[in-house]
Amino acid sequence: MQNLNLILATDLDGTFLGGSDEQRRDLYEHLNQRDDALLIFVTGRDLDFIRGLIAQPGMPRPHYIIGDVGTTIVNGQDFAPLAEVQDEIGERWGDAGDRVRKMLADEPGLELQPTPFHRRVSYYYQPDSLRPETLRKIEEAGFDWLLSAETFLDVLPKGVAKGPTLLRTVTALGLPQDRVLVAGDTLNDLSLFETKLKGVAVGNSEPKLVEAIDGYDWVYRSPLPGAAGIADALRHFRMHPKALEGENIS
């Protein structure tokens, strides 16, 4: 893919979908007008949610979608899997869903989420009741776990999360890493920032994420929320067309 000056890999809730109506509209119009940008949604949401989202007027259509916290990767036009990435994730997970649900059935502080996910098992958790022993049990069984927003627990294939799947996708598509900007606001976006790609933690980021990225000098902490924070980062990293033309956009 040639002539790409921006590859925006963004979380949805609180990030791309965050900010005011006007802030979202400004960012979406900007992206819809650019022919040098590639958009990747990187989200914990499933594909049914995203189908409904992109049907909304004015919503930019992503070129690729990394869904289900990094366990699903599809083309944004026809929702066909990116086989060279998703097949490997599927092999790591196998038929582990029933095994995970059985293993955690009696663990305190967990409530199974009702949505049937592929290649992961997801729970609501109670911070005061979740035991460290439960997390160790997940690790010892050969899986990774992810906590976010003090509400969600995801059990994932070993080595799979938003960040690793994004890196595999960038490699598979031959995209230039120096033009990638990642954006997020919660702890389940931490793996995006751990890629060491340029990043923005938007102004409404949860405190635990802000604490976790302390010292990450490749991550810009925007004071602006959601979509406005992304637009702010385009200026900060000079990934805005006016900056590319040598104009001052500060």
CYANA upper distance limits for C-alpha pairs under 8 A (distance plus 0.5 A):
  1 MET  CA    173 LEU  CA      8.29
  1 MET  CA    174 GLY  CA      7.73
  1 MET  CA    175 LEU  CA      7.22
  3 ASN  CA     36 ASP  CA      6.58
  4 LEU  CA     36 ASP  CA      5.19
  4 LEU  CA     37 ALA  CA      6.19
  4 LEU  CA     38 LEU  CA      7.60
  4 LEU  CA    179 ARG  CA      7.86
  5 ASN  CA     36 ASP  CA      6.00
  5 ASN  CA     37 ALA  CA      6.59
  5 ASN  CA    179 ARG  CA      6.29
  5 ASN  CA    239 MET  CA      7.27
  6 LEU  CA     36 ASP  CA      7.02
  6 LEU  CA     37 ALA  CA      5.12
  6 LEU  CA     38 LEU  CA      6.79
  6 LEU  CA    179 ARG  CA      5.69
  6 LEU  CA    180 VAL  CA      6.66
  6 LEU  CA    181 LEU  CA      7.75
  6 LEU  CA    239 MET  CA      6.79
  7 ILE  CA     37 ALA  CA      6.22
  7 ILE  CA     38 LEU  CA      5.22
  7 ILE  CA     39 LEU  CA      6.41
  7 ILE  CA     40 ILE  CA      7.88
  7 ILE  CA    179 ARG  CA      6.24
  7 ILE  CA    180 VAL  CA      5.01
  7 ILE  CA    181 LEU  CA      6.60
  8 LEU  CA     37 ALA  CA      7.92
  8 LEU  CA     38 LEU  CA      6.80
  8 LEU  CA     39 LEU  CA      5.51
  8 LEU  CA     40 ILE  CA      6.50
  8 LEU  CA    180 VAL  CA      6.43
  8 LEU  CA    181 LEU  CA      5.51
  8 LEU  CA    182 VAL  CA      6.60
  8 LEU  CA    183 ALA  CA      8.24
  9 ALA  CA     39 LEU  CA      6.71
  9 ALA  CA     40 ILE  CA      5.07
  9 ALA  CA     41 PHE  CA      6.34
  9 ALA  CA     42 VAL  CA      6.69
  9 ALA  CA    166 LEU  CA      8.48
  9 ALA  CA    180 VAL  CA      7.53
  9 ALA  CA    181 LEU  CA      6.55
  9 ALA  CA    182 VAL  CA      5.23
  9 ALA  CA    183 ALA  CA      6.95
 10 THR  CA     15 THR  CA      7.66
 10 THR  CA     16 PHE  CA      6.92
 10 THR  CA     39 LEU  CA      8.43
 10 THR  CA     40 ILE  CA      6.88
 10 THR  CA     41 PHE  CA      5.77
 10 THR  CA     42 VAL  CA      5.89
 10 THR  CA     43 THR  CA      8.17
 10 THR  CA    181 LEU  CA      8.44
 10 THR  CA    182 VAL  CA      6.05
 10 THR  CA    183 ALA  CA      5.15
 10 THR  CA    184 GLY  CA      6.82
 11 ASP  CA     15 THR  CA      6.25
 11 ASP  CA     16 PHE  CA      6.72
 11 ASP  CA     41 PHE  CA      6.59
 11 ASP  CA     42 VAL  CA      5.34
 11 ASP  CA     43 THR  CA      5.56
 11 ASP  CA    183 ALA  CA      6.56
 11 ASP  CA    184 GLY  CA      5.69
 11 ASP  CA    185 ASP  CA      8.19
 11 ASP  CA    189 ASP  CA      7.78
 12 LEU  CA     16 PHE  CA      5.20
 12 LEU  CA     17 LEU  CA      5.85
 12 LEU  CA     18 GLY  CA      8.22
 12 LEU  CA     41 PHE  CA      7.37
 12 LEU  CA     42 VAL  CA      7.57
 12 LEU  CA     43 THR  CA      6.39
 12 LEU  CA    184 GLY  CA      8.40
 13 ASP  CA     17 LEU  CA      5.82
 13 ASP  CA     18 GLY  CA      6.90
 13 ASP  CA     43 THR  CA      8.40
 14 GLY  CA     18 GLY  CA      4.69
 14 GLY  CA     19 GLY  CA      8.00
 14 GLY  CA    184 GLY  CA      8.27
 14 GLY  CA    185 ASP  CA      6.87
 14 GLY  CA    204 ASN  CA      7.86
 14 GLY  CA    205 SER  CA      8.46
 14 GLY  CA    225 PRO  CA      8.47
 14 GLY  CA    226 GLY  CA      6.11
 15 THR  CA     19 GLY  CA      8.19
 15 THR  CA    183 ALA  CA      7.42
 15 THR  CA    184 GLY  CA      6.17
 15 THR  CA    185 ASP  CA      6.60
 15 THR  CA    202 VAL  CA      7.19
 15 THR  CA    225 PRO  CA      7.91
 15 THR  CA    226 GLY  CA      4.56
 15 THR  CA    227 ALA  CA      6.44
 15 THR  CA    229 GLY  CA      8.43
 15 THR  CA    230 ILE  CA      8.25
 16 PHE  CA     24 ARG  CA      7.98
 16 PHE  CA    226 GLY  CA      6.26
 16 PHE  CA    227 ALA  CA      5.51
 16 PHE  CA    230 ILE  CA      8.05
 17 LEU  CA     24 ARG  CA      7.42
 17 LEU  CA    226 GLY  CA      6.99
 17 LEU  CA    227 ALA  CA      7.04
 18 GLY  CA     24 ARG  CA      7.73
 18 GLY  CA    225 PRO  CA      6.98
 18 GLY  CA    226 GLY  CA      4.35
 18 GLY  CA    227 ALA  CA      6.11
 19 GLY  CA     23 GLN  CA      6.41
 19 GLY  CA     24 ARG  CA      6.89
 19 GLY  CA    225 PRO  CA      5.66
 19 GLY  CA    226 GLY  CA      5.05
 19 GLY  CA    227 ALA  CA      6.09
 19 GLY  CA    228 ALA  CA      6.84
 20 SER  CA     24 ARG  CA      6.72
 21 ASP  CA     25 ARG  CA      6.58
 22 GLU  CA     26 ASP  CA      6.62
 23 GLN  CA     27 LEU  CA      6.91
 23 GLN  CA    227 ALA  CA      6.44
 23 GLN  CA    228 ALA  CA      5.87
 24 ARG  CA     28 TYR  CA      6.56
 24 ARG  CA    226 GLY  CA      8.47
 24 ARG  CA    227 ALA  CA      5.76
 24 ARG  CA    228 ALA  CA      7.54
 25 ARG  CA     29 GLU  CA      6.49
 25 ARG  CA     58 GLY  CA      8.18
 26 ASP  CA     30 HIS  CA      6.66
 27 LEU  CA     31 LEU  CA      6.77
 27 LEU  CA    227 ALA  CA      6.77
 27 LEU  CA    228 ALA  CA      7.71
 27 LEU  CA    230 ILE  CA      8.41
 27 LEU  CA    231 ALA  CA      6.81
 28 TYR  CA     32 ASN  CA      6.57
 28 TYR  CA     58 GLY  CA      7.36
 28 TYR  CA     59 MET  CA      6.88
 28 TYR  CA     60 PRO  CA      6.53
 29 GLU  CA     33 GLN  CA      6.69
 29 GLU  CA     58 GLY  CA      7.83
 30 HIS  CA     34 ARG  CA      7.05
 31 LEU  CA     37 ALA  CA      7.59
 31 LEU  CA     60 PRO  CA      7.48
 32 ASN  CA     60 PRO  CA      6.50
 38 LEU  CA     62 PRO  CA      7.99
 38 LEU  CA     63 HIS  CA      6.75
 39 LEU  CA     61 ARG  CA      8.17
 39 LEU  CA     62 PRO  CA      5.36
 39 LEU  CA     63 HIS  CA      5.94
 39 LEU  CA     64 TYR  CA      7.33
 40 ILE  CA     62 PRO  CA      5.90
 40 ILE  CA     63 HIS  CA      6.43
 40 ILE  CA     64 TYR  CA      5.36
 40 ILE  CA     65 ILE  CA      6.04
 40 ILE  CA     66 ILE  CA      7.66
 41 PHE  CA     62 PRO  CA      6.78
 41 PHE  CA     64 TYR  CA      7.09
 41 PHE  CA     65 ILE  CA      5.30
 41 PHE  CA     66 ILE  CA      6.40
 41 PHE  CA     67 GLY  CA      7.99
 42 VAL  CA     65 ILE  CA      6.71
 42 VAL  CA     66 ILE  CA      5.13
 42 VAL  CA     67 GLY  CA      6.41
 42 VAL  CA     69 VAL  CA      7.90
 42 VAL  CA     70 GLY  CA      7.72
 42 VAL  CA    162 LYS  CA      7.05
 42 VAL  CA    166 LEU  CA      8.44
 43 THR  CA     66 ILE  CA      6.80
 43 THR  CA     67 GLY  CA      5.46
 43 THR  CA     68 ASP  CA      6.86
 43 THR  CA     69 VAL  CA      6.17
 43 THR  CA     70 GLY  CA      7.87
 43 THR  CA    162 LYS  CA      8.06
 44 GLY  CA     67 GLY  CA      6.09
 44 GLY  CA     68 ASP  CA      4.94
 44 GLY  CA     69 VAL  CA      4.71
 44 GLY  CA     70 GLY  CA      7.94
 45 ARG  CA     49 PHE  CA      6.91
 45 ARG  CA     50 ILE  CA      7.74
 45 ARG  CA     67 GLY  CA      6.24
 45 ARG  CA     68 ASP  CA      5.93
 45 ARG  CA     69 VAL  CA      7.85
 46 ASP  CA     50 ILE  CA      7.20
 46 ASP  CA     67 GLY  CA      6.14
 46 ASP  CA     68 ASP  CA      5.87
 46 ASP  CA    117 PHE  CA      8.07
 47 LEU  CA     51 ARG  CA      6.64
 47 LEU  CA     67 GLY  CA      7.21
 48 ASP  CA     52 GLY  CA      7.07
 49 PHE  CA     53 LEU  CA      6.74
 50 ILE  CA     54 ILE  CA      6.65
 51 ARG  CA     55 ALA  CA      6.96
 52 GLY  CA     56 GLN  CA      7.56
 53 LEU  CA     59 MET  CA      7.88
 54 ILE  CA     59 MET  CA      6.08
 54 ILE  CA     60 PRO  CA      7.33
 54 ILE  CA     61 ARG  CA      6.37
 55 ALA  CA     59 MET  CA      7.83
 61 ARG  CA     76 GLY  CA      7.39
 61 ARG  CA     77 GLN  CA      8.27
 62 PRO  CA     76 GLY  CA      5.74
 62 PRO  CA     77 GLN  CA      8.19
 63 HIS  CA     75 ASN  CA      6.67
 63 HIS  CA     76 GLY  CA      5.12
 63 HIS  CA     77 GLN  CA      7.09
 64 TYR  CA     73 ILE  CA      7.72
 64 TYR  CA     74 VAL  CA      6.31
 64 TYR  CA     75 ASN  CA      5.07
 64 TYR  CA     76 GLY  CA      4.96
 64 TYR  CA     77 GLN  CA      8.31
 65 ILE  CA     72 THR  CA      8.29
 65 ILE  CA     73 ILE  CA      6.10
 65 ILE  CA     74 VAL  CA      5.85
 65 ILE  CA     75 ASN  CA      6.83
 65 ILE  CA     76 GLY  CA      6.31
 66 ILE  CA     70 GLY  CA      6.07
 66 ILE  CA     71 THR  CA      7.82
 66 ILE  CA     72 THR  CA      6.06
 66 ILE  CA     73 ILE  CA      4.95
 66 ILE  CA     74 VAL  CA      7.20
 66 ILE  CA    162 LYS  CA      7.82
 66 ILE  CA    165 THR  CA      8.02
 66 ILE  CA    166 LEU  CA      7.92
 67 GLY  CA     71 THR  CA      6.94
 67 GLY  CA     72 THR  CA      5.46
 67 GLY  CA     73 ILE  CA      6.76
 68 ASP  CA     72 THR  CA      6.29
 68 ASP  CA    117 PHE  CA      7.78
 68 ASP  CA    118 HIS  CA      8.29
 68 ASP  CA    120 ARG  CA      8.18
 69 VAL  CA    161 ALA  CA      6.31
 69 VAL  CA    162 LYS  CA      5.97
 69 VAL  CA    188 ASN  CA      8.11
 70 GLY  CA    160 VAL  CA      6.92
 70 GLY  CA    161 ALA  CA      5.12
 70 GLY  CA    162 LYS  CA      4.67
 70 GLY  CA    163 GLY  CA      7.96
 70 GLY  CA    164 PRO  CA      8.23
 70 GLY  CA    165 THR  CA      6.06
 70 GLY  CA    166 LEU  CA      8.18
 71 THR  CA     86 GLN  CA      7.70
 71 THR  CA     89 ILE  CA      6.95
 71 THR  CA    118 HIS  CA      8.05
 71 THR  CA    119 ARG  CA      6.48
 71 THR  CA    120 ARG  CA      7.60
 71 THR  CA    156 LEU  CA      8.22
 71 THR  CA    160 VAL  CA      7.28
 71 THR  CA    161 ALA  CA      7.41
 71 THR  CA    162 LYS  CA      8.35
 71 THR  CA    165 THR  CA      8.02
 72 THR  CA     81 PRO  CA      8.23
 72 THR  CA     86 GLN  CA      6.71
 72 THR  CA    118 HIS  CA      8.35
 72 THR  CA    119 ARG  CA      8.39
 73 ILE  CA     81 PRO  CA      6.32
 73 ILE  CA     82 LEU  CA      6.32
 73 ILE  CA     85 VAL  CA      7.64
 73 ILE  CA     86 GLN  CA      6.42
 73 ILE  CA    165 THR  CA      8.48
 74 VAL  CA     79 PHE  CA      5.60
 74 VAL  CA     80 ALA  CA      5.74
 74 VAL  CA     81 PRO  CA      4.58
 74 VAL  CA     82 LEU  CA      5.67
 75 ASN  CA     79 PHE  CA      5.34
 75 ASN  CA     80 ALA  CA      5.87
 75 ASN  CA     81 PRO  CA      6.78
 75 ASN  CA     82 LEU  CA      7.05
 76 GLY  CA     80 ALA  CA      8.41
 81 PRO  CA     86 GLN  CA      7.13
 82 LEU  CA     86 GLN  CA      6.46
 83 ALA  CA     87 ASP  CA      5.83
 84 GLU  CA     88 GLU  CA      7.45
 84 GLU  CA    172 ALA  CA      7.60
 85 VAL  CA     89 ILE  CA      7.27
 85 VAL  CA    165 THR  CA      7.95
 85 VAL  CA    168 ARG  CA      6.94
 85 VAL  CA    169 THR  CA      7.03
 85 VAL  CA    172 ALA  CA      7.90
 86 GLN  CA     90 GLY  CA      6.68
 87 ASP  CA     91 GLU  CA      6.74
 88 GLU  CA     92 ARG  CA      6.88
 89 ILE  CA     93 TRP  CA      6.88
 89 ILE  CA    119 ARG  CA      8.04
 89 ILE  CA    157 PRO  CA      7.69
 89 ILE  CA    160 VAL  CA      7.72
 90 GLY  CA     94 GLY  CA      6.32
 90 GLY  CA    119 ARG  CA      6.92
 92 ARG  CA    157 PRO  CA      6.38
 92 ARG  CA    158 LYS  CA      7.58
 93 TRP  CA    119 ARG  CA      6.20
 93 TRP  CA    120 ARG  CA      8.20
 93 TRP  CA    156 LEU  CA      8.32
 93 TRP  CA    157 PRO  CA      5.71
 94 GLY  CA    119 ARG  CA      8.19
 95 ASP  CA     99 ARG  CA      8.33
 96 ALA  CA    100 VAL  CA      6.63
 96 ALA  CA    119 ARG  CA      8.34
 97 GLY  CA    101 ARG  CA      6.78
 97 GLY  CA    119 ARG  CA      7.67
 97 GLY  CA    120 ARG  CA      7.20
 97 GLY  CA    121 VAL  CA      6.77
 98 ASP  CA    102 LYS  CA      6.61
 99 ARG  CA    103 MET  CA      6.56
100 VAL  CA    104 LEU  CA      6.72
100 VAL  CA    121 VAL  CA      7.68
100 VAL  CA    155 VAL  CA      8.43
101 ARG  CA    105 ALA  CA      6.28
101 ARG  CA    121 VAL  CA      7.82
104 LEU  CA    134 THR  CA      8.25
107 GLU  CA    130 LEU  CA      8.49
107 GLU  CA    134 THR  CA      7.32
108 PRO  CA    129 SER  CA      6.64
108 PRO  CA    130 LEU  CA      6.67
108 PRO  CA    131 ARG  CA      7.92
109 GLY  CA    125 TYR  CA      5.88
109 GLY  CA    126 GLN  CA      5.42
109 GLY  CA    127 PRO  CA      7.95
109 GLY  CA    128 ASP  CA      8.13
109 GLY  CA    129 SER  CA      5.10
109 GLY  CA    130 LEU  CA      5.33
109 GLY  CA    131 ARG  CA      8.36
110 LEU  CA    123 TYR  CA      6.58
110 LEU  CA    124 TYR  CA      6.33
110 LEU  CA    125 TYR  CA      5.13
110 LEU  CA    126 GLN  CA      7.18
110 LEU  CA    130 LEU  CA      7.57
111 GLU  CA    123 TYR  CA      5.78
111 GLU  CA    124 TYR  CA      5.55
111 GLU  CA    125 TYR  CA      6.79
112 LEU  CA    122 SER  CA      6.78
112 LEU  CA    123 TYR  CA      4.85
112 LEU  CA    124 TYR  CA      6.82
113 GLN  CA    122 SER  CA      6.19
113 GLN  CA    123 TYR  CA      5.41
113 GLN  CA    124 TYR  CA      6.79
117 PHE  CA    121 VAL  CA      6.98
117 PHE  CA    122 SER  CA      8.15
119 ARG  CA    156 LEU  CA      7.56
119 ARG  CA    157 PRO  CA      7.62
120 ARG  CA    154 ASP  CA      7.37
120 ARG  CA    155 VAL  CA      6.15
120 ARG  CA    156 LEU  CA      5.46
120 ARG  CA    157 PRO  CA      7.45
121 VAL  CA    154 ASP  CA      6.43
121 VAL  CA    155 VAL  CA      5.71
121 VAL  CA    156 LEU  CA      7.47
122 SER  CA    152 PHE  CA      7.74
122 SER  CA    153 LEU  CA      6.28
122 SER  CA    154 ASP  CA      4.93
122 SER  CA    155 VAL  CA      6.68
123 TYR  CA    152 PHE  CA      6.38
123 TYR  CA    153 LEU  CA      5.57
123 TYR  CA    154 ASP  CA      6.80
124 TYR  CA    151 THR  CA      6.01
124 TYR  CA    152 PHE  CA      5.24
124 TYR  CA    153 LEU  CA      6.53
125 TYR  CA    129 SER  CA      8.33
125 TYR  CA    130 LEU  CA      7.15
125 TYR  CA    150 GLU  CA      7.99
125 TYR  CA    151 THR  CA      5.91
125 TYR  CA    152 PHE  CA      6.34
125 TYR  CA    153 LEU  CA      6.76
126 GLN  CA    130 LEU  CA      6.46
126 GLN  CA    150 GLU  CA      8.05
126 GLN  CA    151 THR  CA      7.22
127 PRO  CA    150 GLU  CA      6.78
127 PRO  CA    151 THR  CA      7.99
130 LEU  CA    134 THR  CA      7.63
131 ARG  CA    135 LEU  CA      7.62
132 PRO  CA    136 ARG  CA      6.86
133 GLU  CA    137 LYS  CA      6.60
134 THR  CA    138 ILE  CA      6.99
135 LEU  CA    139 GLU  CA      6.91
135 LEU  CA    145 TRP  CA      7.65
136 ARG  CA    140 GLU  CA      6.52
137 LYS  CA    141 ALA  CA      6.70
138 ILE  CA    142 GLY  CA      7.26
138 ILE  CA    143 PHE  CA      6.18
138 ILE  CA    144 ASP  CA      7.35
138 ILE  CA    145 TRP  CA      7.52
138 ILE  CA    155 VAL  CA      7.99
139 GLU  CA    143 PHE  CA      5.68
139 GLU  CA    144 ASP  CA      6.46
139 GLU  CA    145 TRP  CA      7.99
142 GLY  CA    157 PRO  CA      8.37
142 GLY  CA    158 LYS  CA      6.93
143 PHE  CA    155 VAL  CA      7.08
143 PHE  CA    156 LEU  CA      6.33
143 PHE  CA    157 PRO  CA      5.79
143 PHE  CA    158 LYS  CA      5.28
144 ASP  CA    155 VAL  CA      6.36
144 ASP  CA    156 LEU  CA      5.59
144 ASP  CA    157 PRO  CA      6.56
144 ASP  CA    158 LYS  CA      5.62
144 ASP  CA    159 GLY  CA      7.46
144 ASP  CA    160 VAL  CA      8.16
145 TRP  CA    153 LEU  CA      7.34
145 TRP  CA    154 ASP  CA      6.02
145 TRP  CA    155 VAL  CA      5.10
145 TRP  CA    156 LEU  CA      6.41
146 LEU  CA    152 PHE  CA      8.37
146 LEU  CA    153 LEU  CA      6.06
146 LEU  CA    154 ASP  CA      5.61
146 LEU  CA    155 VAL  CA      7.17
146 LEU  CA    156 LEU  CA      8.26
146 LEU  CA    188 ASN  CA      7.11
147 LEU  CA    151 THR  CA      7.90
147 LEU  CA    152 PHE  CA      6.10
147 LEU  CA    153 LEU  CA      5.19
147 LEU  CA    154 ASP  CA      7.16
147 LEU  CA    187 LEU  CA      7.53
147 LEU  CA    188 ASN  CA      7.29
148 SER  CA    152 PHE  CA      5.82
148 SER  CA    153 LEU  CA      7.31
148 SER  CA    186 THR  CA      6.87
148 SER  CA    187 LEU  CA      5.61
148 SER  CA    188 ASN  CA      5.93
149 ALA  CA    186 THR  CA      6.95
149 ALA  CA    187 LEU  CA      7.51
149 ALA  CA    206 GLU  CA      7.87
156 LEU  CA    160 VAL  CA      6.93
156 LEU  CA    161 ALA  CA      7.89
159 GLY  CA    164 PRO  CA      7.73
160 VAL  CA    164 PRO  CA      6.50
160 VAL  CA    165 THR  CA      6.99
161 ALA  CA    165 THR  CA      6.63
161 ALA  CA    191 SER  CA      7.19
162 LYS  CA    166 LEU  CA      6.62
162 LYS  CA    188 ASN  CA      8.25
162 LYS  CA    189 ASP  CA      7.37
162 LYS  CA    191 SER  CA      6.58
162 LYS  CA    192 LEU  CA      6.51
163 GLY  CA    167 LEU  CA      6.81
163 GLY  CA    189 ASP  CA      8.17
163 GLY  CA    190 LEU  CA      8.30
163 GLY  CA    191 SER  CA      5.01
163 GLY  CA    192 LEU  CA      4.50
163 GLY  CA    193 PHE  CA      7.76
163 GLY  CA    194 GLU  CA      7.52
163 GLY  CA    195 THR  CA      6.54
164 PRO  CA    168 ARG  CA      6.76
164 PRO  CA    191 SER  CA      7.70
164 PRO  CA    192 LEU  CA      8.17
164 PRO  CA    195 THR  CA      7.91
165 THR  CA    169 THR  CA      6.59
166 LEU  CA    170 VAL  CA      6.60
166 LEU  CA    192 LEU  CA      8.17
167 LEU  CA    171 THR  CA      6.68
167 LEU  CA    195 THR  CA      7.87
168 ARG  CA    172 ALA  CA      6.52
169 THR  CA    173 LEU  CA      6.59
170 VAL  CA    174 GLY  CA      6.46
170 VAL  CA    175 LEU  CA      5.61
170 VAL  CA    176 PRO  CA      8.03
170 VAL  CA    177 GLN  CA      7.72
171 THR  CA    175 LEU  CA      6.95
176 PRO  CA    180 VAL  CA      7.65
177 GLN  CA    197 LEU  CA      7.49
178 ASP  CA    197 LEU  CA      7.83
178 ASP  CA    198 LYS  CA      8.15
179 ARG  CA    239 MET  CA      8.39
180 VAL  CA    197 LEU  CA      7.02
180 VAL  CA    198 LYS  CA      6.95
181 LEU  CA    197 LEU  CA      7.16
181 LEU  CA    198 LYS  CA      5.51
181 LEU  CA    199 GLY  CA      5.75
181 LEU  CA    200 VAL  CA      7.93
182 VAL  CA    192 LEU  CA      6.98
182 VAL  CA    193 PHE  CA      7.65
182 VAL  CA    197 LEU  CA      7.43
182 VAL  CA    198 LYS  CA      6.80
182 VAL  CA    199 GLY  CA      5.04
182 VAL  CA    200 VAL  CA      6.85
183 ALA  CA    189 ASP  CA      8.42
183 ALA  CA    192 LEU  CA      8.30
183 ALA  CA    199 GLY  CA      6.15
183 ALA  CA    200 VAL  CA      5.39
183 ALA  CA    201 ALA  CA      6.49
183 ALA  CA    202 VAL  CA      7.71
183 ALA  CA    230 ILE  CA      7.38
184 GLY  CA    189 ASP  CA      5.93
184 GLY  CA    190 LEU  CA      8.43
184 GLY  CA    192 LEU  CA      8.37
184 GLY  CA    200 VAL  CA      7.23
184 GLY  CA    201 ALA  CA      5.89
184 GLY  CA    202 VAL  CA      7.00
184 GLY  CA    205 SER  CA      7.94
185 ASP  CA    189 ASP  CA      7.12
185 ASP  CA    201 ALA  CA      6.14
185 ASP  CA    202 VAL  CA      6.37
185 ASP  CA    203 GLY  CA      8.45
185 ASP  CA    204 ASN  CA      7.13
185 ASP  CA    205 SER  CA      4.54
185 ASP  CA    206 GLU  CA      6.71
185 ASP  CA    209 LEU  CA      7.59
186 THR  CA    190 LEU  CA      7.68
186 THR  CA    205 SER  CA      6.38
186 THR  CA    206 GLU  CA      5.96
186 THR  CA    208 LYS  CA      8.17
186 THR  CA    209 LEU  CA      6.14
187 LEU  CA    206 GLU  CA      8.01
187 LEU  CA    208 LYS  CA      7.23
187 LEU  CA    209 LEU  CA      5.50
189 ASP  CA    193 PHE  CA      7.52
190 LEU  CA    194 GLU  CA      6.78
190 LEU  CA    209 LEU  CA      7.22
190 LEU  CA    212 ALA  CA      8.08
190 LEU  CA    213 ILE  CA      8.12
191 SER  CA    195 THR  CA      7.09
192 LEU  CA    196 LYS  CA      8.43
192 LEU  CA    197 LEU  CA      8.33
192 LEU  CA    199 GLY  CA      8.48
193 PHE  CA    197 LEU  CA      7.23
193 PHE  CA    198 LYS  CA      8.30
193 PHE  CA    199 GLY  CA      6.72
193 PHE  CA    213 ILE  CA      8.04
193 PHE  CA    219 VAL  CA      7.46
196 LYS  CA    218 TRP  CA      6.93
197 LEU  CA    218 TRP  CA      7.44
198 LYS  CA    218 TRP  CA      5.83
198 LYS  CA    219 VAL  CA      6.46
198 LYS  CA    220 TYR  CA      8.45
199 GLY  CA    218 TRP  CA      6.85
199 GLY  CA    219 VAL  CA      4.92
199 GLY  CA    220 TYR  CA      6.53
200 VAL  CA    219 VAL  CA      5.81
200 VAL  CA    220 TYR  CA      5.13
200 VAL  CA    221 ARG  CA      6.24
200 VAL  CA    222 SER  CA      7.12
200 VAL  CA    229 GLY  CA      7.93
200 VAL  CA    230 ILE  CA      7.33
200 VAL  CA    233 ALA  CA      6.72
201 ALA  CA    205 SER  CA      6.73
201 ALA  CA    210 VAL  CA      8.08
201 ALA  CA    219 VAL  CA      7.36
201 ALA  CA    220 TYR  CA      6.77
201 ALA  CA    221 ARG  CA      5.42
201 ALA  CA    222 SER  CA      6.77
201 ALA  CA    229 GLY  CA      8.22
202 VAL  CA    221 ARG  CA      6.68
202 VAL  CA    222 SER  CA      5.64
202 VAL  CA    223 PRO  CA      7.28
202 VAL  CA    224 LEU  CA      6.69
202 VAL  CA    225 PRO  CA      5.84
202 VAL  CA    226 GLY  CA      6.16
202 VAL  CA    229 GLY  CA      5.38
202 VAL  CA    230 ILE  CA      7.40
203 GLY  CA    221 ARG  CA      7.35
203 GLY  CA    222 SER  CA      5.73
203 GLY  CA    223 PRO  CA      4.91
203 GLY  CA    224 LEU  CA      5.06
203 GLY  CA    225 PRO  CA      4.86
203 GLY  CA    226 GLY  CA      7.43
203 GLY  CA    229 GLY  CA      6.87
204 ASN  CA    223 PRO  CA      8.47
204 ASN  CA    224 LEU  CA      7.89
204 ASN  CA    225 PRO  CA      5.63
204 ASN  CA    226 GLY  CA      7.36
205 SER  CA    209 LEU  CA      7.16
205 SER  CA    210 VAL  CA      7.21
206 GLU  CA    210 VAL  CA      7.08
207 PRO  CA    211 GLU  CA      6.61
208 LYS  CA    212 ALA  CA      6.62
209 LEU  CA    213 ILE  CA      6.79
210 VAL  CA    214 ASP  CA      6.91
213 ILE  CA    219 VAL  CA      8.17
220 TYR  CA    233 ALA  CA      7.45
220 TYR  CA    236 HIS  CA      8.43
222 SER  CA    229 GLY  CA      5.93
222 SER  CA    232 ASP  CA      7.30
222 SER  CA    233 ALA  CA      7.42
223 PRO  CA    229 GLY  CA      7.41
224 LEU  CA    228 ALA  CA      6.10
224 LEU  CA    229 GLY  CA      5.04
224 LEU  CA    232 ASP  CA      7.84
225 PRO  CA    229 GLY  CA      5.59
226 GLY  CA    230 ILE  CA      7.17
227 ALA  CA    231 ALA  CA      6.87
228 ALA  CA    232 ASP  CA      6.56
229 GLY  CA    233 ALA  CA      6.70
230 ILE  CA    234 LEU  CA      6.90
231 ALA  CA    235 ARG  CA      7.20
232 ASP  CA    236 HIS  CA      6.72
233 ALA  CA    237 PHE  CA      6.43
234 LEU  CA    238 ARG  CA      6.25
234 LEU  CA    239 MET  CA      5.30
234 LEU  CA    240 HIS  CA      5.80
235 ARG  CA    239 MET  CA      6.77
235 ARG  CA    240 HIS  CA      6.26
235 ARG  CA    243 ALA  CA      7.87
235 ARG  CA    249 ILE  CA      7.13
235 ARG  CA    250 SER  CA      7.42
238 ARG  CA    243 ALA  CA      5.63
238 ARG  CA    244 LEU  CA      7.30
239 MET  CA    243 ALA  CA      7.01
239 MET  CA    244 LEU  CA      7.19
240 HIS  CA    244 LEU  CA      6.90
241 PRO  CA    245 GLU  CA      6.77
242 LYS  CA    246 GLY  CA      6.90
242 LYS  CA    247 GLU  CA      5.70
242 LYS  CA    248 ASN  CA      7.67
242 LYS  CA    249 ILE  CA      7.02
243 ALA  CA    247 GLU  CA      5.69
243 ALA  CA    248 ASN  CA      6.90
243 ALA  CA    249 ILE  CA      6.92
